[in-house]
Amino acid sequence: MLVLSRKKGESIIITDQIEVTILSVEGDTVKVGIKAPSHIDIFRKEIYLSIKESNQESAAPAPLEINTLIERLREAKN
C-alpha cells in the first residue's frame, strides 16, 4: 500500500485519469473528492463489499432449488 500525506486542497493523480483531492479535514473525518471518467465505478468499500456479496449470493443457486430440481428430474424419469 502506498501511503501519502496530503493537506486540504491538495490532490493525488492516478494514471492520468483519476484525481483524488482532500476537500476538508474535520476531526477524524476526511472529505475526499474524486474526479474520474464516467466508465470507472467508484464505491465506498463497505458498499462495494455489500454489492459483491449480493452478486455472489444471486449467482449461486439455493440448495433447496437444486434438490427440488433433482427430485423433479427423478420423477420425470419414472
Summary of the structure (lengths in Angstrom):
residues: 78
radius of gyration: 23.2
end to end distance: 60.3
largest distance: 73.7
contacts: 126
relative contact order: 0.09
helix: 38%
strand: 26%
